[in-house]
Amino acid sequence: MSLTLSVLFSPCLSSYCSSSSSRKILVVFAVVVVVVVVPAAVEVVVVVVVVVVVVVVVVVVVVVVVVVVEVVLVLVVIVVAVVVVVWVVHVAAKIAAQKEVVLFVAVVEVVVVVVVVVVVVVVVVVVVVVVVVLAVVLVVVIVVLVVVVVVVVVVVVVVVVLAVVVVVVIVVLVVVVVVVVVVVVVVVVIVVVVVIVVAIVLVGAKVVVIVILVVLLLVVHADRTLYVIKF
């Protein structure tokens, strides 16, 4: 019985059990980190890199388009200015000649120049409107991408946190169940040992009492006992 109790309550075994439980918990956390946290972190990094690349490409495209449009507009304005100056000089020279045909030609040239200027202005306005619309669309796309990235990151973080919480709860429940089972087993073993010891003591006491009573009876009735043994 003492050997059994020493085995049950051995401090070496208790420390071994606690260290084994600690190792199991560390292994579970390591598995959680490798299976859940690392893939989630990689996914977040990939999404952030993709979004940054897309934003950089969009910004570069917008800058290039704006620069090209500005250069084209400057060239158009320069050409229009040169045409207008040449036309003014030409009309002034023709008006100075004071001929009707020259005046008619000058009027026609005025109309043509006005039409060209109007067309150029309309084209410039259309190009500016298109550039503004493209810029607005690109800004909206960038905002949507940023919102999507934020939502994805939040969802990933929430999933990782929930997974870690679930794993922690499972580990705690397993530890609690193991502790309860160990305590129940220890209590049952102690109760069984105590019952066996008490039963042995009681049986031994009864046997001793019976033996004592028999001896007393034999001693008290020694003459009759000897008479019975003789015959």
Buried (B, 14 or more C-beta within 10 A) or exposed (E): EEEEEEEBEEEEEEEEEEEEBEEBBEEBBEEBEEEBBEEBEEBBEEBEEEBEEBBEEBEEEBEEBEEEBEEEBEEBEEEBEEBEEEBEEBBEEBEEEEEEEBBEBBEEBEEEBEEBEEEBEEEBEEBEEEBEEBEEEBEEEBEEBEEEBEEBBEEBEEEBEEBBEEBBEEBEEBEEEBEEEEEEEEEEBBEEBEEEEEEEEEEEEEEEEEEEEEEEEEEEEEEEEEEEEEE
